[in-house]
Amino acid sequence: MESLTIKHPEWLQVEKDGRHSYGYNQEWYHDDWQRLAGCGPTTATQLISYVQFRDQILDLNTSADGEAALKRMEEVFNYVKPRFGGGLYKTQWLEEGLENYIKDKGLPYTVKMMGIYPFAVSRAPLSEVVNFIKQGLGNDSPVAFLNRHRGREKELSTWHWVPIVKLTDDGDDVRCVVYDEEIAREFSLTKWLKDTILGGSFAYVQKLNTASKVV
């Protein structure tokens, strides 16, 4: 059995409103629209926060601070903006928004993305999808997952972004752990890729070969 995970999943585990949360939660936003459609910005915030903690751009002592996480979520929301009528349903919107955030903040990163077509005949094979996720986790970066249709995976929500923090491959099944609604959930990537009707996408933040400084 092969297993791959981000090195410090605890950096995305925070204390908020007296609770221990696995990942950030869009329900923390103050605005009703943000709470309804904010899964994309919430996931994008976790991706960019983790790599900054990893590279000592953000202070690790603040990683468990839920209020600090919410402040970053509010900031990222101004870049990774859901659209009325469907939220952040186009994968390039997360990529473009996060790239603009990275540029404005002068951060040494870029965003890598992989789309999953709705039509099974045009869909990337499981091995290619697994390889992409492994590239992200192997670089110690969470991998954003847009699930437009959950298939028969009860641990997933349709039309939803979540961060993948772990992948396990036992040869017969590939499973992923995601943080969603303050809970660590596990689903079968193998079955999702086979059953999903509307497809989705994956993304992670990759470091560039430039120097960064602690702020």
PyMOL CGO cylinders between C-alpha atoms (Angstrom):
from pymol import cmd
from pymol.cgo import CYLINDER

trace = [
    CYLINDER, 0.00, 0.00, 0.00, 1.32, 3.43, -0.96, 0.3, 1, 1, 1, 1, 1, 1,
    CYLINDER, 1.32, 3.43, -0.96, 0.37, 6.50, 1.03, 0.3, 1, 1, 1, 1, 1, 1,
    CYLINDER, 0.37, 6.50, 1.03, 1.28, 10.15, 0.44, 0.3, 1, 1, 1, 1, 1, 1,
    CYLINDER, 1.28, 10.15, 0.44, 0.30, 13.13, 2.56, 0.3, 1, 1, 1, 1, 1, 1,
    CYLINDER, 0.30, 13.13, 2.56, 1.23, 16.73, 3.16, 0.3, 1, 1, 1, 1, 1, 1,
    CYLINDER, 1.23, 16.73, 3.16, 3.92, 16.76, 5.82, 0.3, 1, 1, 1, 1, 1, 1,
    CYLINDER, 3.92, 16.76, 5.82, 2.07, 18.92, 8.31, 0.3, 1, 1, 1, 1, 1, 1,
    CYLINDER, 2.07, 18.92, 8.31, -1.71, 18.54, 8.04, 0.3, 1, 1, 1, 1, 1, 1,
    CYLINDER, -1.71, 18.54, 8.04, -1.93, 20.12, 11.49, 0.3, 1, 1, 1, 1, 1, 1,
    CYLINDER, -1.93, 20.12, 11.49, -1.09, 23.48, 9.86, 0.3, 1, 1, 1, 1, 1, 1,
    CYLINDER, -1.09, 23.48, 9.86, -4.60, 23.44, 8.41, 0.3, 1, 1, 1, 1, 1, 1,
    CYLINDER, -4.60, 23.44, 8.41, -6.22, 22.42, 11.68, 0.3, 1, 1, 1, 1, 1, 1,
    CYLINDER, -6.22, 22.42, 11.68, -7.39, 25.44, 13.62, 0.3, 1, 1, 1, 1, 1, 1,
    CYLINDER, -7.39, 25.44, 13.62, -9.25, 26.50, 16.73, 0.3, 1, 1, 1, 1, 1, 1,
    CYLINDER, -9.25, 26.50, 16.73, -12.36, 28.54, 15.90, 0.3, 1, 1, 1, 1, 1, 1,
    CYLINDER, -12.36, 28.54, 15.90, -15.33, 29.44, 18.08, 0.3, 1, 1, 1, 1, 1, 1,
    CYLINDER, -15.33, 29.44, 18.08, -14.20, 26.98, 20.75, 0.3, 1, 1, 1, 1, 1, 1,
    CYLINDER, -14.20, 26.98, 20.75, -13.95, 24.04, 18.30, 0.3, 1, 1, 1, 1, 1, 1,
    CYLINDER, -13.95, 24.04, 18.30, -11.07, 22.13, 16.74, 0.3, 1, 1, 1, 1, 1, 1,
    CYLINDER, -11.07, 22.13, 16.74, -11.54, 22.30, 12.99, 0.3, 1, 1, 1, 1, 1, 1,
    CYLINDER, -11.54, 22.30, 12.99, -10.01, 20.11, 10.30, 0.3, 1, 1, 1, 1, 1, 1,
    CYLINDER, -10.01, 20.11, 10.30, -9.52, 22.76, 7.64, 0.3, 1, 1, 1, 1, 1, 1,
    CYLINDER, -9.52, 22.76, 7.64, -11.20, 26.13, 7.12, 0.3, 1, 1, 1, 1, 1, 1,
    CYLINDER, -11.20, 26.13, 7.12, -14.97, 26.46, 6.80, 0.3, 1, 1, 1, 1, 1, 1,
    CYLINDER, -14.97, 26.46, 6.80, -16.91, 28.73, 4.42, 0.3, 1, 1, 1, 1, 1, 1,
    CYLINDER, -16.91, 28.73, 4.42, -19.52, 29.06, 7.16, 0.3, 1, 1, 1, 1, 1, 1,
    CYLINDER, -19.52, 29.06, 7.16, -17.07, 31.35, 8.98, 0.3, 1, 1, 1, 1, 1, 1,
    CYLINDER, -17.07, 31.35, 8.98, -17.65, 34.13, 6.46, 0.3, 1, 1, 1, 1, 1, 1,
    CYLINDER, -17.65, 34.13, 6.46, -19.87, 36.95, 7.74, 0.3, 1, 1, 1, 1, 1, 1,
    CYLINDER, -19.87, 36.95, 7.74, -21.78, 37.55, 4.51, 0.3, 1, 1, 1, 1, 1, 1,
    CYLINDER, -21.78, 37.55, 4.51, -24.62, 35.25, 3.44, 0.3, 1, 1, 1, 1, 1, 1,
    CYLINDER, -24.62, 35.25, 3.44, -23.40, 35.05, -0.18, 0.3, 1, 1, 1, 1, 1, 1,
    CYLINDER, -23.40, 35.05, -0.18, -19.88, 34.22, 0.96, 0.3, 1, 1, 1, 1, 1, 1,
    CYLINDER, -19.88, 34.22, 0.96, -21.18, 31.42, 3.18, 0.3, 1, 1, 1, 1, 1, 1,
    CYLINDER, -21.18, 31.42, 3.18, -23.33, 30.04, 0.36, 0.3, 1, 1, 1, 1, 1, 1,
    CYLINDER, -23.33, 30.04, 0.36, -20.75, 30.14, -2.46, 0.3, 1, 1, 1, 1, 1, 1,
    CYLINDER, -20.75, 30.14, -2.46, -17.42, 30.44, -0.66, 0.3, 1, 1, 1, 1, 1, 1,
    CYLINDER, -17.42, 30.44, -0.66, -16.04, 26.89, -0.90, 0.3, 1, 1, 1, 1, 1, 1,
    CYLINDER, -16.04, 26.89, -0.90, -13.66, 27.88, -3.73, 0.3, 1, 1, 1, 1, 1, 1,
    CYLINDER, -13.66, 27.88, -3.73, -12.11, 30.87, -1.93, 0.3, 1, 1, 1, 1, 1, 1,
    CYLINDER, -12.11, 30.87, -1.93, -11.98, 28.84, 1.29, 0.3, 1, 1, 1, 1, 1, 1,
    CYLINDER, -11.98, 28.84, 1.29, -10.06, 26.03, -0.42, 0.3, 1, 1, 1, 1, 1, 1,
    CYLINDER, -10.06, 26.03, -0.42, -7.80, 28.49, -2.25, 0.3, 1, 1, 1, 1, 1, 1,
    CYLINDER, -7.80, 28.49, -2.25, -6.97, 30.12, 1.09, 0.3, 1, 1, 1, 1, 1, 1,
    CYLINDER, -6.97, 30.12, 1.09, -5.92, 26.78, 2.53, 0.3, 1, 1, 1, 1, 1, 1,
    CYLINDER, -5.92, 26.78, 2.53, -3.64, 26.08, -0.44, 0.3, 1, 1, 1, 1, 1, 1,
    CYLINDER, -3.64, 26.08, -0.44, -1.86, 29.43, -0.31, 0.3, 1, 1, 1, 1, 1, 1,
    CYLINDER, -1.86, 29.43, -0.31, -1.74, 29.52, 3.51, 0.3, 1, 1, 1, 1, 1, 1,
    CYLINDER, -1.74, 29.52, 3.51, -0.15, 26.08, 3.80, 0.3, 1, 1, 1, 1, 1, 1,
    CYLINDER, -0.15, 26.08, 3.80, 2.71, 26.79, 1.39, 0.3, 1, 1, 1, 1, 1, 1,
    CYLINDER, 2.71, 26.79, 1.39, 3.41, 30.09, 3.13, 0.3, 1, 1, 1, 1, 1, 1,
    CYLINDER, 3.41, 30.09, 3.13, 3.59, 28.32, 6.49, 0.3, 1, 1, 1, 1, 1, 1,
    CYLINDER, 3.59, 28.32, 6.49, 5.85, 25.72, 4.86, 0.3, 1, 1, 1, 1, 1, 1,
    CYLINDER, 5.85, 25.72, 4.86, 8.17, 28.39, 3.47, 0.3, 1, 1, 1, 1, 1, 1,
    CYLINDER, 8.17, 28.39, 3.47, 8.13, 30.54, 6.62, 0.3, 1, 1, 1, 1, 1, 1,
    CYLINDER, 8.13, 30.54, 6.62, 6.41, 33.43, 4.88, 0.3, 1, 1, 1, 1, 1, 1,
    CYLINDER, 6.41, 33.43, 4.88, 3.59, 33.21, 7.41, 0.3, 1, 1, 1, 1, 1, 1,
    CYLINDER, 3.59, 33.21, 7.41, 4.32, 32.79, 11.11, 0.3, 1, 1, 1, 1, 1, 1,
    CYLINDER, 4.32, 32.79, 11.11, 3.76, 29.14, 12.09, 0.3, 1, 1, 1, 1, 1, 1,
    CYLINDER, 3.76, 29.14, 12.09, 2.67, 30.27, 15.53, 0.3, 1, 1, 1, 1, 1, 1,
    CYLINDER, 2.67, 30.27, 15.53, -0.51, 31.60, 13.93, 0.3, 1, 1, 1, 1, 1, 1,
    CYLINDER, -0.51, 31.60, 13.93, -1.40, 28.44, 11.98, 0.3, 1, 1, 1, 1, 1, 1,
    CYLINDER, -1.40, 28.44, 11.98, -4.01, 27.32, 14.54, 0.3, 1, 1, 1, 1, 1, 1,
    CYLINDER, -4.01, 27.32, 14.54, -5.58, 30.78, 14.84, 0.3, 1, 1, 1, 1, 1, 1,
    CYLINDER, -5.58, 30.78, 14.84, -9.06, 30.54, 13.34, 0.3, 1, 1, 1, 1, 1, 1,
    CYLINDER, -9.06, 30.54, 13.34, -9.58, 34.31, 13.31, 0.3, 1, 1, 1, 1, 1, 1,
    CYLINDER, -9.58, 34.31, 13.31, -6.33, 34.80, 11.39, 0.3, 1, 1, 1, 1, 1, 1,
    CYLINDER, -6.33, 34.80, 11.39, -7.47, 32.10, 8.94, 0.3, 1, 1, 1, 1, 1, 1,
    CYLINDER, -7.47, 32.10, 8.94, -10.77, 33.92, 8.42, 0.3, 1, 1, 1, 1, 1, 1,
    CYLINDER, -10.77, 33.92, 8.42, -8.94, 37.18, 7.77, 0.3, 1, 1, 1, 1, 1, 1,
    CYLINDER, -8.94, 37.18, 7.77, -6.98, 35.46, 4.98, 0.3, 1, 1, 1, 1, 1, 1,
    CYLINDER, -6.98, 35.46, 4.98, -10.20, 33.91, 3.65, 0.3, 1, 1, 1, 1, 1, 1,
    CYLINDER, -10.20, 33.91, 3.65, -11.77, 37.36, 3.39, 0.3, 1, 1, 1, 1, 1, 1,
    CYLINDER, -11.77, 37.36, 3.39, -8.72, 38.65, 1.54, 0.3, 1, 1, 1, 1, 1, 1,
    CYLINDER, -8.72, 38.65, 1.54, -8.58, 35.74, -0.92, 0.3, 1, 1, 1, 1, 1, 1,
    CYLINDER, -8.58, 35.74, -0.92, -12.33, 36.06, -1.57, 0.3, 1, 1, 1, 1, 1, 1,
    CYLINDER, -12.33, 36.06, -1.57, -11.62, 39.41, -3.25, 0.3, 1, 1, 1, 1, 1, 1,
    CYLINDER, -11.62, 39.41, -3.25, -9.54, 37.53, -5.85, 0.3, 1, 1, 1, 1, 1, 1,
    CYLINDER, -9.54, 37.53, -5.85, -11.12, 34.08, -6.11, 0.3, 1, 1, 1, 1, 1, 1,
    CYLINDER, -11.12, 34.08, -6.11, -14.67, 35.30, -6.65, 0.3, 1, 1, 1, 1, 1, 1,
    CYLINDER, -14.67, 35.30, -6.65, -17.68, 33.01, -7.02, 0.3, 1, 1, 1, 1, 1, 1,
    CYLINDER, -17.68, 33.01, -7.02, -20.12, 33.99, -9.77, 0.3, 1, 1, 1, 1, 1, 1,
    CYLINDER, -20.12, 33.99, -9.77, -23.85, 34.29, -9.29, 0.3, 1, 1, 1, 1, 1, 1,
    CYLINDER, -23.85, 34.29, -9.29, -25.75, 31.33, -10.66, 0.3, 1, 1, 1, 1, 1, 1,
    CYLINDER, -25.75, 31.33, -10.66, -23.19, 28.66, -9.86, 0.3, 1, 1, 1, 1, 1, 1,
    CYLINDER, -23.19, 28.66, -9.86, -20.35, 29.83, -7.66, 0.3, 1, 1, 1, 1, 1, 1,
    CYLINDER, -20.35, 29.83, -7.66, -16.81, 29.02, -8.75, 0.3, 1, 1, 1, 1, 1, 1,
    CYLINDER, -16.81, 29.02, -8.75, -17.82, 26.41, -11.30, 0.3, 1, 1, 1, 1, 1, 1,
    CYLINDER, -17.82, 26.41, -11.30, -15.15, 27.18, -13.92, 0.3, 1, 1, 1, 1, 1, 1,
    CYLINDER, -15.15, 27.18, -13.92, -11.81, 25.79, -12.88, 0.3, 1, 1, 1, 1, 1, 1,
    CYLINDER, -11.81, 25.79, -12.88, -9.77, 28.59, -14.42, 0.3, 1, 1, 1, 1, 1, 1,
    CYLINDER, -9.77, 28.59, -14.42, -11.46, 31.11, -12.13, 0.3, 1, 1, 1, 1, 1, 1,
    CYLINDER, -11.46, 31.11, -12.13, -9.66, 29.65, -9.13, 0.3, 1, 1, 1, 1, 1, 1,
    CYLINDER, -9.66, 29.65, -9.13, -6.40, 29.52, -11.06, 0.3, 1, 1, 1, 1, 1, 1,
    CYLINDER, -6.40, 29.52, -11.06, -6.69, 33.10, -12.35, 0.3, 1, 1, 1, 1, 1, 1,
    CYLINDER, -6.69, 33.10, -12.35, -7.83, 34.53, -9.04, 0.3, 1, 1, 1, 1, 1, 1,
    CYLINDER, -7.83, 34.53, -9.04, -5.12, 32.82, -7.05, 0.3, 1, 1, 1, 1, 1, 1,
    CYLINDER, -5.12, 32.82, -7.05, -2.48, 33.82, -9.61, 0.3, 1, 1, 1, 1, 1, 1,
    CYLINDER, -2.48, 33.82, -9.61, -3.58, 37.46, -9.27, 0.3, 1, 1, 1, 1, 1, 1,
    CYLINDER, -3.58, 37.46, -9.27, -3.42, 37.18, -5.48, 0.3, 1, 1, 1, 1, 1, 1,
    CYLINDER, -3.42, 37.18, -5.48, 0.08, 35.71, -5.72, 0.3, 1, 1, 1, 1, 1, 1,
    CYLINDER, 0.08, 35.71, -5.72, 1.17, 38.50, -8.07, 0.3, 1, 1, 1, 1, 1, 1,
    CYLINDER, 1.17, 38.50, -8.07, -0.23, 41.31, -5.91, 0.3, 1, 1, 1, 1, 1, 1,
    CYLINDER, -0.23, 41.31, -5.91, 1.37, 39.85, -2.79, 0.3, 1, 1, 1, 1, 1, 1,
    CYLINDER, 1.37, 39.85, -2.79, 4.71, 39.28, -4.51, 0.3, 1, 1, 1, 1, 1, 1,
    CYLINDER, 4.71, 39.28, -4.51, 4.71, 35.60, -3.57, 0.3, 1, 1, 1, 1, 1, 1,
    CYLINDER, 4.71, 35.60, -3.57, 7.06, 33.08, -5.24, 0.3, 1, 1, 1, 1, 1, 1,
    CYLINDER, 7.06, 33.08, -5.24, 4.40, 30.67, -6.51, 0.3, 1, 1, 1, 1, 1, 1,
    CYLINDER, 4.40, 30.67, -6.51, 2.36, 29.58, -9.50, 0.3, 1, 1, 1, 1, 1, 1,
    CYLINDER, 2.36, 29.58, -9.50, -0.79, 27.45, -9.79, 0.3, 1, 1, 1, 1, 1, 1,
    CYLINDER, -0.79, 27.45, -9.79, -0.94, 24.09, -11.56, 0.3, 1, 1, 1, 1, 1, 1,
    CYLINDER, -0.94, 24.09, -11.56, -4.33, 22.79, -12.67, 0.3, 1, 1, 1, 1, 1, 1,
    CYLINDER, -4.33, 22.79, -12.67, -5.84, 19.66, -14.21, 0.3, 1, 1, 1, 1, 1, 1,
    CYLINDER, -5.84, 19.66, -14.21, -9.39, 19.50, -15.52, 0.3, 1, 1, 1, 1, 1, 1,
    CYLINDER, -9.39, 19.50, -15.52, -11.66, 16.45, -15.56, 0.3, 1, 1, 1, 1, 1, 1,
    CYLINDER, -11.66, 16.45, -15.56, -14.11, 16.42, -18.47, 0.3, 1, 1, 1, 1, 1, 1,
    CYLINDER, -14.11, 16.42, -18.47, -17.78, 15.58, -17.88, 0.3, 1, 1, 1, 1, 1, 1,
    CYLINDER, -17.78, 15.58, -17.88, -17.75, 13.01, -20.69, 0.3, 1, 1, 1, 1, 1, 1,
    CYLINDER, -17.75, 13.01, -20.69, -16.17, 9.72, -19.66, 0.3, 1, 1, 1, 1, 1, 1,
    CYLINDER, -16.17, 9.72, -19.66, -14.74, 9.04, -23.12, 0.3, 1, 1, 1, 1, 1, 1,
    CYLINDER, -14.74, 9.04, -23.12, -12.69, 12.28, -22.95, 0.3, 1, 1, 1, 1, 1, 1,
    CYLINDER, -12.69, 12.28, -22.95, -11.72, 11.92, -19.30, 0.3, 1, 1, 1, 1, 1, 1,
    CYLINDER, -11.72, 11.92, -19.30, -8.12, 11.50, -18.13, 0.3, 1, 1, 1, 1, 1, 1,
    CYLINDER, -8.12, 11.50, -18.13, -7.29, 7.98, -16.90, 0.3, 1, 1, 1, 1, 1, 1,
    CYLINDER, -7.29, 7.98, -16.90, -7.01, 7.29, -13.18, 0.3, 1, 1, 1, 1, 1, 1,
    CYLINDER, -7.01, 7.29, -13.18, -3.21, 6.96, -13.39, 0.3, 1, 1, 1, 1, 1, 1,
    CYLINDER, -3.21, 6.96, -13.39, -2.90, 10.48, -14.80, 0.3, 1, 1, 1, 1, 1, 1,
    CYLINDER, -2.90, 10.48, -14.80, -5.14, 11.96, -12.12, 0.3, 1, 1, 1, 1, 1, 1,
    CYLINDER, -5.14, 11.96, -12.12, -3.27, 10.11, -9.37, 0.3, 1, 1, 1, 1, 1, 1,
    CYLINDER, -3.27, 10.11, -9.37, 0.05, 11.32, -10.75, 0.3, 1, 1, 1, 1, 1, 1,
    CYLINDER, 0.05, 11.32, -10.75, -1.13, 14.93, -10.68, 0.3, 1, 1, 1, 1, 1, 1,
    CYLINDER, -1.13, 14.93, -10.68, -2.28, 14.66, -7.08, 0.3, 1, 1, 1, 1, 1, 1,
    CYLINDER, -2.28, 14.66, -7.08, 0.98, 12.96, -6.14, 0.3, 1, 1, 1, 1, 1, 1,
    CYLINDER, 0.98, 12.96, -6.14, 2.93, 15.82, -7.71, 0.3, 1, 1, 1, 1, 1, 1,
    CYLINDER, 2.93, 15.82, -7.71, 1.12, 18.27, -5.46, 0.3, 1, 1, 1, 1, 1, 1,
    CYLINDER, 1.12, 18.27, -5.46, 1.31, 16.25, -2.25, 0.3, 1, 1, 1, 1, 1, 1,
    CYLINDER, 1.31, 16.25, -2.25, 4.89, 15.23, -3.08, 0.3, 1, 1, 1, 1, 1, 1,
    CYLINDER, 4.89, 15.23, -3.08, 5.80, 18.92, -3.22, 0.3, 1, 1, 1, 1, 1, 1,
    CYLINDER, 5.80, 18.92, -3.22, 4.17, 19.29, 0.21, 0.3, 1, 1, 1, 1, 1, 1,
    CYLINDER, 4.17, 19.29, 0.21, 1.20, 21.23, -1.12, 0.3, 1, 1, 1, 1, 1, 1,
    CYLINDER, 1.20, 21.23, -1.12, -2.49, 20.45, -0.53, 0.3, 1, 1, 1, 1, 1, 1,
    CYLINDER, -2.49, 20.45, -0.53, -4.43, 19.77, -3.73, 0.3, 1, 1, 1, 1, 1, 1,
    CYLINDER, -4.43, 19.77, -3.73, -7.70, 21.59, -4.41, 0.3, 1, 1, 1, 1, 1, 1,
    CYLINDER, -7.70, 21.59, -4.41, -10.49, 19.36, -5.71, 0.3, 1, 1, 1, 1, 1, 1,
    CYLINDER, -10.49, 19.36, -5.71, -13.57, 20.64, -7.52, 0.3, 1, 1, 1, 1, 1, 1,
    CYLINDER, -13.57, 20.64, -7.52, -16.29, 18.01, -7.48, 0.3, 1, 1, 1, 1, 1, 1,
    CYLINDER, -16.29, 18.01, -7.48, -19.17, 19.02, -9.75, 0.3, 1, 1, 1, 1, 1, 1,
    CYLINDER, -19.17, 19.02, -9.75, -20.95, 15.71, -9.19, 0.3, 1, 1, 1, 1, 1, 1,
    CYLINDER, -20.95, 15.71, -9.19, -20.14, 13.29, -6.40, 0.3, 1, 1, 1, 1, 1, 1,
    CYLINDER, -20.14, 13.29, -6.40, -21.28, 10.08, -8.07, 0.3, 1, 1, 1, 1, 1, 1,
    CYLINDER, -21.28, 10.08, -8.07, -21.96, 7.57, -5.31, 0.3, 1, 1, 1, 1, 1, 1,
    CYLINDER, -21.96, 7.57, -5.31, -19.39, 9.00, -2.88, 0.3, 1, 1, 1, 1, 1, 1,
    CYLINDER, -19.39, 9.00, -2.88, -21.42, 9.94, 0.19, 0.3, 1, 1, 1, 1, 1, 1,
    CYLINDER, -21.42, 9.94, 0.19, -18.51, 11.75, 1.86, 0.3, 1, 1, 1, 1, 1, 1,
    CYLINDER, -18.51, 11.75, 1.86, -18.46, 14.30, -0.97, 0.3, 1, 1, 1, 1, 1, 1,
    CYLINDER, -18.46, 14.30, -0.97, -20.81, 17.18, -1.71, 0.3, 1, 1, 1, 1, 1, 1,
    CYLINDER, -20.81, 17.18, -1.71, -21.76, 17.94, -5.31, 0.3, 1, 1, 1, 1, 1, 1,
    CYLINDER, -21.76, 17.94, -5.31, -20.64, 21.30, -6.76, 0.3, 1, 1, 1, 1, 1, 1,
    CYLINDER, -20.64, 21.30, -6.76, -18.01, 21.81, -4.08, 0.3, 1, 1, 1, 1, 1, 1,
    CYLINDER, -18.01, 21.81, -4.08, -14.30, 22.64, -3.63, 0.3, 1, 1, 1, 1, 1, 1,
    CYLINDER, -14.30, 22.64, -3.63, -12.24, 20.90, -0.90, 0.3, 1, 1, 1, 1, 1, 1,
    CYLINDER, -12.24, 20.90, -0.90, -8.50, 20.43, -0.19, 0.3, 1, 1, 1, 1, 1, 1,
    CYLINDER, -8.50, 20.43, -0.19, -6.97, 16.96, -0.52, 0.3, 1, 1, 1, 1, 1, 1,
    CYLINDER, -6.97, 16.96, -0.52, -4.39, 16.33, 2.21, 0.3, 1, 1, 1, 1, 1, 1,
    CYLINDER, -4.39, 16.33, 2.21, -3.72, 12.60, 1.74, 0.3, 1, 1, 1, 1, 1, 1,
    CYLINDER, -3.72, 12.60, 1.74, -3.81, 9.91, -0.96, 0.3, 1, 1, 1, 1, 1, 1,
    CYLINDER, -3.81, 9.91, -0.96, -3.65, 6.14, -0.42, 0.3, 1, 1, 1, 1, 1, 1,
    CYLINDER, -3.65, 6.14, -0.42, -3.25, 3.56, -3.19, 0.3, 1, 1, 1, 1, 1, 1,
    CYLINDER, -3.25, 3.56, -3.19, -3.67, -0.13, -2.33, 0.3, 1, 1, 1, 1, 1, 1,
    CYLINDER, -3.67, -0.13, -2.33, -3.69, -1.32, -5.93, 0.3, 1, 1, 1, 1, 1, 1,
    CYLINDER, -3.69, -1.32, -5.93, -7.45, -1.97, -6.09, 0.3, 1, 1, 1, 1, 1, 1,
    CYLINDER, -7.45, -1.97, -6.09, -8.64, 1.43, -4.91, 0.3, 1, 1, 1, 1, 1, 1,
    CYLINDER, -8.64, 1.43, -4.91, -7.22, 4.93, -4.61, 0.3, 1, 1, 1, 1, 1, 1,
    CYLINDER, -7.22, 4.93, -4.61, -8.63, 6.93, -1.72, 0.3, 1, 1, 1, 1, 1, 1,
    CYLINDER, -8.63, 6.93, -1.72, -8.24, 10.55, -0.71, 0.3, 1, 1, 1, 1, 1, 1,
    CYLINDER, -8.24, 10.55, -0.71, -8.69, 12.41, 2.55, 0.3, 1, 1, 1, 1, 1, 1,
    CYLINDER, -8.69, 12.41, 2.55, -10.16, 15.90, 2.33, 0.3, 1, 1, 1, 1, 1, 1,
    CYLINDER, -10.16, 15.90, 2.33, -10.98, 18.55, 4.92, 0.3, 1, 1, 1, 1, 1, 1,
    CYLINDER, -10.98, 18.55, 4.92, -14.59, 19.69, 4.62, 0.3, 1, 1, 1, 1, 1, 1,
    CYLINDER, -14.59, 19.69, 4.62, -16.94, 21.42, 7.06, 0.3, 1, 1, 1, 1, 1, 1,
    CYLINDER, -16.94, 21.42, 7.06, -14.33, 21.07, 9.83, 0.3, 1, 1, 1, 1, 1, 1,
    CYLINDER, -14.33, 21.07, 9.83, -14.20, 17.28, 9.37, 0.3, 1, 1, 1, 1, 1, 1,
    CYLINDER, -14.20, 17.28, 9.37, -11.60, 14.94, 7.80, 0.3, 1, 1, 1, 1, 1, 1,
    CYLINDER, -11.60, 14.94, 7.80, -13.50, 12.91, 5.18, 0.3, 1, 1, 1, 1, 1, 1,
    CYLINDER, -13.50, 12.91, 5.18, -12.32, 10.01, 2.99, 0.3, 1, 1, 1, 1, 1, 1,
    CYLINDER, -12.32, 10.01, 2.99, -13.61, 9.03, -0.45, 0.3, 1, 1, 1, 1, 1, 1,
    CYLINDER, -13.61, 9.03, -0.45, -12.70, 6.72, -3.31, 0.3, 1, 1, 1, 1, 1, 1,
    CYLINDER, -12.70, 6.72, -3.31, -11.03, 8.63, -6.13, 0.3, 1, 1, 1, 1, 1, 1,
    CYLINDER, -11.03, 8.63, -6.13, -11.27, 5.49, -8.27, 0.3, 1, 1, 1, 1, 1, 1,
    CYLINDER, -11.27, 5.49, -8.27, -15.04, 5.30, -7.94, 0.3, 1, 1, 1, 1, 1, 1,
    CYLINDER, -15.04, 5.30, -7.94, -15.58, 9.05, -8.22, 0.3, 1, 1, 1, 1, 1, 1,
    CYLINDER, -15.58, 9.05, -8.22, -13.69, 9.25, -11.50, 0.3, 1, 1, 1, 1, 1, 1,
    CYLINDER, -13.69, 9.25, -11.50, -15.75, 6.38, -12.84, 0.3, 1, 1, 1, 1, 1, 1,
    CYLINDER, -15.75, 6.38, -12.84, -19.16, 7.61, -11.66, 0.3, 1, 1, 1, 1, 1, 1,
    CYLINDER, -19.16, 7.61, -11.66, -19.08, 11.41, -11.81, 0.3, 1, 1, 1, 1, 1, 1,
    CYLINDER, -19.08, 11.41, -11.81, -21.39, 12.91, -14.39, 0.3, 1, 1, 1, 1, 1, 1,
    CYLINDER, -21.39, 12.91, -14.39, -20.11, 16.49, -14.46, 0.3, 1, 1, 1, 1, 1, 1,
    CYLINDER, -20.11, 16.49, -14.46, -16.38, 16.02, -13.78, 0.3, 1, 1, 1, 1, 1, 1,
    CYLINDER, -16.38, 16.02, -13.78, -14.33, 18.62, -11.93, 0.3, 1, 1, 1, 1, 1, 1,
    CYLINDER, -14.33, 18.62, -11.93, -10.70, 19.61, -11.52, 0.3, 1, 1, 1, 1, 1, 1,
    CYLINDER, -10.70, 19.61, -11.52, -7.60, 19.58, -9.32, 0.3, 1, 1, 1, 1, 1, 1,
    CYLINDER, -7.60, 19.58, -9.32, -5.06, 22.29, -8.51, 0.3, 1, 1, 1, 1, 1, 1,
    CYLINDER, -5.06, 22.29, -8.51, -2.04, 22.92, -6.33, 0.3, 1, 1, 1, 1, 1, 1,
    CYLINDER, -2.04, 22.92, -6.33, 0.42, 25.73, -5.64, 0.3, 1, 1, 1, 1, 1, 1,
    CYLINDER, 0.42, 25.73, -5.64, 3.99, 25.22, -6.84, 0.3, 1, 1, 1, 1, 1, 1,
    CYLINDER, 3.99, 25.22, -6.84, 6.97, 27.20, -5.63, 0.3, 1, 1, 1, 1, 1, 1,
    CYLINDER, 6.97, 27.20, -5.63, 9.07, 29.12, -8.13, 0.3, 1, 1, 1, 1, 1, 1,
    CYLINDER, 9.07, 29.12, -8.13, 12.85, 29.28, -7.98, 0.3, 1, 1, 1, 1, 1, 1,
    CYLINDER, 12.85, 29.28, -7.98, 12.89, 32.71, -6.39, 0.3, 1, 1, 1, 1, 1, 1,
    CYLINDER, 12.89, 32.71, -6.39, 13.75, 33.89, -2.92, 0.3, 1, 1, 1, 1, 1, 1,
    CYLINDER, 13.75, 33.89, -2.92, 11.06, 34.72, -0.39, 0.3, 1, 1, 1, 1, 1, 1,
    CYLINDER, 11.06, 34.72, -0.39, 11.18, 36.54, 2.92, 0.3, 1, 1, 1, 1, 1, 1,
    CYLINDER, 11.18, 36.54, 2.92, 9.36, 36.26, 6.20, 0.3, 1, 1, 1, 1, 1, 1,
    CYLINDER, 9.36, 36.26, 6.20, 6.71, 38.94, 6.76, 0.3, 1, 1, 1, 1, 1, 1,
]
cmd.load_cgo(trace, "trace")
